[in-house]
Amino acid sequence: MNLKSYLDLFELLGTDTSSREERRAFGLVNVVTKNKPLEQLSAWVYENKTKLKKPALSETFSSTLYSMTLLISVIALLFGFLSGVGLLSYNGHEPVNVIYFIAMVVFLPLFTMTLTLFSMFRANVTQSMLVHISPAFWMEKILGLLPNKIEDNLKEVKINPLLANWIVIKRSQIIALAFSFGLLLALLGVVATKDIAFAWSTTLSITPEAFHHFLHTLAFPWRDLYPSALPSIELIEQSQYFRLGDKLSDEMIQNASKLGEWWKFLAFATLFYAIVLRFTMYVLSEFGFKKAIQRSCLSLDGAERLLRDMNEPIISTYANENEQQFIQRHTAYDQMINALDASYDVIQGWAIAKENLSVIADSMKVISPKFFEVGGGNTLDEDMEIIYHSRGEVLLYVKSWEPPTMDFIDYLEALVKRVDKVLVCPVGTLEDKYETEAKEVNVWARKLSMFGSAKVWLKV
């Protein structure tokens, strides 16, 4: 299930007018998905998508969500690029302080990803402050105030708060990735087009040895594979900068050509902490998002009833009478039975749709390898083809409230020539749980008595 499927299910459940019989028929046709509620709901949505109005809510919502995410991501990319250019700006007099860039590409991502982890654990809370401080949440609110940005019908969509929170979390990771790519592009672009002297400077009492140890720790993901991307102790000593009268030390000027080597460390730090780790958070958010969709689908109004109608058989009930007493209620017919067998070679329904036949058989605990609709809208050739493929014992369901017609008698006459036995079983409506009235069965009993075939039996 994805967001589109969720929205399609939401819309279909709000407009669905299918009967319990139709839902049970769908469950029987898709029996392989039984006990897999999400797969059942997904299959049901796929089967009924043609009933959705055009354009579907899922298409409109997804298109708006995609457009808004793309717009915010482009803004974040540009903002990240400009931020990177600002942090790396070099006027030729003072070196670029790497501390600022390290803070932007290492500590800020680690801080925001920590908040993201906490927000993931709190995503099931409707009013989650950690989710609502996300840039994705507020930038969408701001853009939503602009005219014609959000269609009126989208405002009526009530998304599960759990799912809404995960949408914000996932999109926040996309926006953060765009910002990080902007920083990386700025670093590579500035380094490629300018001759920059990097240095480090801080008011804190930090020795070059301590700073080297700190950088050595930060570089653990790549220091063994790319040792040149870790500044040496000599480079750190040579690039320490003290702001004294706006003048650079003679030693720093003499080693100016070496100070540019810092870019390798900055590039790998950006790539790992701001991009690789953020992409990992995106993968986690995608996983949580899918789980939220699954939980939200099952909690939609009407979903539980739909699944119940698909999976629970419509049980037929009969009066607690013995066979002799039951048969005496009907017009005398020598070939009557009170109970159905567990299985038949063929099950047919006179003007009863194939999917409804499976529901009726399921309710009466009868199985068969073949189901056919006969009569009704079938042509004579179609009925003859079905007769040709019939054999053994045939259970023939008929609508109890409709008296037998000559077309039915003609079909029955052709059928008994092909099979060993035909059991005519009148059934009532779904509302009556397929129970029949005695007077209705009597009509069929009298007609079959006139038919006079030893192969034809009547279920009473």
C-alpha positions in Angstrom: 0.0 0.0 0.0 1.2 3.5 -0.8 -0.3 7.0 -0.3 -2.3 6.8 -3.5 -3.8 3.5 -2.5 -4.7 4.9 0.9 -6.4 7.9 -0.6 -8.2 5.7 -3.1 -9.4 3.5 -0.3 -10.5 6.5 1.7 -12.5 7.8 -1.3 -14.0 4.4 -2.2 -15.1 3.6 1.3 -16.9 7.0 1.4 -18.9 6.2 -1.8 -19.1 2.4 -1.8 -22.6 1.0 -2.2 -21.7 -2.7 -2.7 -23.8 -5.3 -0.9 -22.5 -7.8 1.6 -23.0 -10.5 -1.0 -20.8 -8.7 -3.5 -18.1 -8.2 -0.9 -18.2 -11.8 0.1 -18.0 -12.8 -3.6 -14.9 -10.7 -3.9 -13.3 -12.4 -0.9 -14.0 -15.8 -2.3 -12.5 -14.9 -5.7 -9.4 -13.5 -4.0 -9.1 -16.4 -1.5 -5.3 -16.3 -1.7 -5.3 -13.0 0.1 -7.4 -14.3 3.0 -5.8 -13.4 6.4 -3.8 -10.7 4.7 -6.0 -7.6 5.3 -3.7 -5.1 3.6 -3.4 -7.3 0.4 -7.2 -7.7 0.4 -7.8 -4.0 0.7 -5.2 -3.3 -2.0 -6.8 -5.8 -4.3 -10.3 -4.4 -3.6 -9.1 -0.9 -4.4 -7.5 -2.1 -7.7 -10.8 -3.8 -8.6 -12.9 -0.8 -7.9 -10.7 2.1 -9.1 -12.9 2.6 -12.1 -15.6 3.8 -9.8 -13.6 6.8 -8.7 -14.5 10.2 -10.1 -11.9 11.9 -12.4 -9.5 13.2 -11.4 -9.2 10.9 -8.4 -8.5 12.5 -5.1 -5.3 10.5 -4.9 -4.1 12.0 -8.2 -4.9 15.6 -7.1 -3.4 15.2 -3.7 -0.3 13.4 -4.8 0.3 16.0 -7.6 -0.1 18.9 -5.1 2.1 17.2 -2.5 4.8 16.4 -5.2 4.8 20.0 -6.5 5.0 21.5 -3.1 7.8 19.2 -2.0 9.7 19.9 -5.2 9.3 23.7 -4.8 10.5 23.6 -1.1 13.4 21.3 -2.0 14.6 23.7 -4.8 14.4 26.6 -2.3 16.3 24.5 0.2 18.9 23.6 -2.4 19.4 27.3 -3.3 19.5 28.3 0.4 22.1 25.6 1.1 24.2 26.8 -1.9 24.1 30.4 -0.8 24.8 29.5 2.8 27.9 27.5 1.6 29.1 30.4 -0.5 28.7 32.7 2.4 30.6 30.4 4.8 33.4 30.1 2.2 33.6 33.7 1.2 37.3 34.8 1.0 38.3 38.4 0.7 42.0 37.7 0.2 43.0 39.1 3.6 41.6 36.7 6.1 41.4 32.9 5.7 38.2 31.0 5.7 37.5 29.6 9.2 36.7 25.9 8.8 35.0 25.8 12.2 31.9 27.5 10.8 31.7 25.1 7.9 32.2 22.0 10.1 29.5 23.2 12.4 27.1 23.5 9.5 27.9 20.1 7.9 28.5 18.0 11.0 26.9 19.4 14.1 23.8 20.9 12.7 22.9 17.6 10.8 23.6 15.5 13.9 21.4 17.8 16.0 18.5 17.8 13.6 18.7 14.0 13.0 18.6 13.5 16.8 15.4 15.5 16.8 14.1 13.5 13.9 14.7 10.2 15.8 12.7 11.6 18.8 9.9 12.8 16.4 9.7 9.3 14.9 9.1 7.9 18.4 6.5 10.6 19.0 4.9 10.4 15.6 1.7 8.7 16.9 0.9 11.8 19.1 -1.4 14.2 17.3 0.1 17.4 18.7 3.8 16.5 18.4 6.0 19.6 18.9 9.0 17.9 17.4 7.1 17.2 14.2 5.5 20.7 14.0 8.8 22.6 14.3 9.9 21.0 11.1 10.6 23.4 8.1 8.4 21.1 5.9 5.5 21.7 8.2 5.7 25.5 8.4 6.8 26.1 4.8 3.8 24.2 3.6 1.6 26.3 5.9 3.1 29.5 4.5 2.7 28.4 0.9 -0.9 27.3 1.6 -1.8 30.9 2.3 -0.9 31.9 -1.3 -3.9 32.0 -3.7 -4.7 28.9 -5.8 -2.0 26.8 -4.2 -4.2 24.2 -2.6 -7.5 23.2 -4.2 -10.7 23.3 -2.1 -11.3 19.6 -2.2 -8.0 18.8 -0.7 -8.9 20.8 2.4 -11.6 18.3 3.1 -9.2 15.4 3.2 -8.9 14.1 6.8 -5.7 12.2 7.0 -4.9 10.1 10.0 -2.6 12.2 12.3 -0.1 9.4 12.5 0.2 9.4 8.7 0.3 13.2 8.5 3.2 13.3 11.0 5.1 10.7 8.9 4.5 12.7 5.8 6.1 15.7 7.4 9.0 13.7 8.8 9.7 12.1 5.4 9.5 15.4 3.5 11.8 17.0 6.1 14.5 14.6 5.3 14.1 15.3 1.5 14.4 19.0 2.2 17.4 18.5 4.5 19.1 16.4 1.8 18.5 19.2 -0.8 20.1 21.8 1.6 23.1 19.5 2.2 23.6 19.0 -1.6 23.5 22.8 -1.9 26.4 23.0 0.7 28.4 20.4 -1.1 27.9 22.1 -4.5 29.0 25.4 -3.0 32.1 23.8 -1.5 33.1 22.1 -4.8 32.3 25.1 -6.9 34.2 27.6 -4.7 37.2 25.4 -4.4 37.3 24.8 -8.2 37.0 28.5 -9.1 38.9 30.3 -6.3 42.2 29.9 -4.5 41.1 29.7 -0.9 43.2 29.7 2.2 41.5 27.7 5.0 42.3 28.1 8.7 40.8 27.4 12.1 40.3 29.8 14.9 38.4 29.7 18.2 38.4 31.6 21.4 38.4 28.3 23.3 41.8 27.0 24.6 42.3 24.2 22.2 45.7 22.9 21.2 46.5 21.7 17.7 47.0 18.2 19.1 43.5 18.2 20.7 42.0 19.6 17.5 43.7 16.9 15.5 42.4 14.2 17.8 38.9 15.7 17.4 39.2 15.7 13.6 40.6 12.2 13.6 37.5 11.0 15.5 35.1 12.8 13.1 37.0 11.2 10.1 36.5 7.6 11.3 34.3 6.7 8.3 36.8 7.5 5.7 40.2 8.0 7.3 41.5 4.5 6.5 40.2 4.6 2.9 41.2 8.2 2.1 43.9 9.2 4.6 44.6 12.4 2.6 41.2 13.6 3.5 42.3 13.9 7.2 44.4 17.0 8.0 47.8 16.2 9.4 49.0 17.6 12.7 51.4 19.8 10.7 48.6 21.3 8.6 46.6 22.0 11.7 49.5 23.7 13.3 50.2 25.8 10.2 46.6 26.8 9.7 45.8 28.0 13.3 44.8 31.6 13.0 44.8 34.3 15.6 43.1 37.6 14.8 45.8 40.1 15.9 45.6 43.4 14.1 44.0 41.8 11.0 47.4 40.5 10.0 48.4 36.9 9.1 51.5 35.4 10.6 54.5 35.0 8.4 54.4 31.3 8.8 50.8 31.1 7.5 51.7 33.2 4.5 54.7 31.0 3.7 52.4 27.9 3.8 49.5 29.4 2.0 49.7 26.8 -0.7 49.1 24.0 1.8 46.1 25.6 3.5 43.8 24.7 0.6 44.1 21.0 1.5 41.4 21.4 4.1 38.7 21.2 1.3 39.1 17.4 1.2 38.2 17.0 4.8 35.3 19.4 4.5 34.0 17.6 1.4 34.1 14.2 3.0 32.5 15.5 6.2 29.7 17.0 4.1 29.3 13.9 2.2 29.1 11.6 5.2 27.4 13.6 8.0 25.1 15.8 5.9 24.3 13.5 3.0 24.9 9.8 3.8 23.6 9.9 7.4 20.7 12.1 6.2 19.9 9.6 3.5 19.9 6.9 6.2 17.3 8.9 8.1 15.3 9.2 4.9 15.3 5.4 4.5 14.1 5.1 8.1 11.4 7.7 7.5 10.3 5.8 4.4 10.0 2.6 6.4 8.0 4.4 9.1 5.8 6.1 6.5 4.9 2.7 4.9 4.0 1.3 8.3 1.9 4.3 9.1 0.0 3.9 5.8 -0.7 0.3 6.7 -2.0 1.2 10.2 -4.0 4.1 8.7 -5.6 1.9 6.1 -6.9 -0.5 8.7 -8.2 2.3 10.8 -10.3 4.0 8.1 -14.0 4.2 8.7 -15.6 1.2 6.9 -12.4 -0.8 6.4 -13.0 -3.2 9.3 -16.6 -3.9 8.1 -15.4 -4.4 4.5 -12.8 -7.0 5.6 -15.4 -8.7 7.8 -17.9 -8.9 4.9 -15.1 -10.4 2.7 -14.0 -13.0 5.1 -17.1 -14.1 7.1 -19.5 -16.4 5.3 -23.2 -15.6 5.1 -24.6 -18.4 7.2 -27.9 -20.0 6.1 -30.2 -21.1 8.9 -33.1 -23.4 8.8 -35.8 -24.4 11.3 -34.9 -27.2 13.6 -37.2 -29.9 12.2 -36.5 -33.4 11.1 -36.6 -34.3 7.4 -40.0 -36.0 7.4 -41.8 -33.1 9.1 -40.1 -30.6 6.8 -41.1 -32.4 3.7 -44.7 -32.7 4.8 -44.9 -28.8 4.6 -44.6 -29.0 0.8 -46.6 -30.4 -2.0 -45.9 -34.1 -2.5 -42.9 -34.8 -4.7 -41.2 -38.1 -4.5 -37.7 -36.8 -5.1 -37.1 -34.3 -2.3 -34.0 -34.0 0.0 -33.5 -31.8 3.1 -29.7 -31.6 3.3 -27.1 -30.8 0.7 -24.0 -32.9 0.2 -20.6 -31.3 0.9 -19.6 -31.1 -2.7 -20.9 -31.4 -6.2 -19.3 -31.9 -9.6 -20.9 -28.7 -11.0 -22.8 -25.8 -9.4 -25.0 -23.7 -11.7 -27.3 -20.8 -11.1 -30.4 -20.0 -13.2 -30.0 -16.2 -13.9 -27.7 -16.0 -10.9 -24.3 -14.4 -11.4 -21.2 -16.6 -11.0 -19.8 -14.5 -8.2 -23.1 -14.7 -6.3 -23.2 -18.5 -6.8 -19.9 -18.8 -4.9 -21.3 -16.7 -2.0 -24.4 -18.9 -1.9 -22.4 -22.1 -2.0 -20.1 -20.7 0.7 -23.0 -19.8 3.0 -24.4 -23.4 2.6 -20.9 -25.0 3.0 -20.9 -26.5 -0.4 -17.9 -26.7 -2.7 -17.4 -27.4 -6.4 -14.6 -27.1 -8.9 -17.0 -25.4 -11.5 -19.5 -22.6 -11.2 -21.6 -21.5 -14.2 -24.4 -18.9 -14.7 -27.1 -20.3 -17.0 -30.2 -18.8 -18.4 -30.8 -15.0 -17.9 -28.7 -13.1 -20.3 -27.0 -16.2 -21.8 -27.6 -17.2 -25.4 -28.8 -20.7 -26.2 -25.3 -21.6 -27.6 -23.7 -20.5 -24.4 -26.0 -22.6 -22.3 -25.4 -25.6 -24.5 -21.7 -25.1 -24.2 -22.1 -25.2 -20.4 -24.2 -28.4 -20.6 -21.5 -29.9 -22.7 -18.9 -29.3 -20.0 -21.2 -30.6 -17.2 -21.0 -34.1 -15.7 -21.9 -36.1 -12.6 -24.1 -34.4 -10.0 -25.2 -30.9 -10.7 -26.5 -28.5 -8.0 -28.7 -26.0 -9.8 -29.6 -22.9 -7.8 -32.8 -21.1 -8.7 -34.5 -18.0 -7.3 -37.3 -19.2 -5.1 -39.6 -16.2 -5.7 -39.5 -16.6 -9.4 -41.7 -19.4 -10.8 -40.1 -21.8 -13.3 -40.4 -20.7 -16.9 -40.5 -22.8 -20.1 -37.0 -21.7 -20.9 -35.9 -23.2 -17.6 -37.7 -26.5 -18.3 -36.2 -26.7 -21.8 -32.7 -26.1 -20.3 -33.4 -28.8 -17.6 -34.5 -31.3 -20.2 -31.2 -30.8 -22.1 -29.1 -30.9 -18.9 -30.5 -34.3 -17.6 -29.5 -35.9 -20.9 -25.9 -35.1 -20.1 -25.5 -35.6 -16.4 -26.2 -38.2 -13.8 -28.3 -36.1 -11.4 -29.7 -32.6 -11.0 -30.6 -31.1 -7.6 -32.7 -28.0 -8.0 -32.2 -25.8 -5.0 -34.5 -22.7 -4.6 -32.8 -19.9 -2.6 -34.2 -16.7 -1.1 -32.7 -13.3 -1.0 -29.5 -12.3 0.9 -31.6 -10.3 3.4 -33.4 -13.5 4.3 -30.1 -15.4 4.4 -31.2 -17.4 1.4 -34.1 -19.0 3.3 -37.2 -19.9 1.3 -40.9 -20.0 2.1 -42.9 -23.2 1.8 -45.3 -21.8 -0.7 -42.5 -20.8 -3.0 -40.9 -24.3 -2.9 -44.4 -25.8 -3.6 -44.5 -24.0 -6.9 -41.2 -25.6 -7.9 -42.3 -29.0 -6.5 -45.5 -29.0 -8.7 -43.6 -28.1 -11.8 -40.9 -30.7 -11.3 -43.7 -33.3 -10.7 -45.0 -32.5 -14.1 -41.5 -32.7 -15.5 -41.3 -36.2 -14.3 -37.6 -37.1 -14.5 -35.9 -39.6 -12.2 -32.7 -37.6 -12.4 -34.2 -34.4 -11.0 -34.4 -33.8 -7.2 -35.6 -30.8 -5.2 -34.0 -29.3 -2.2 -36.6 -28.3 0.4 
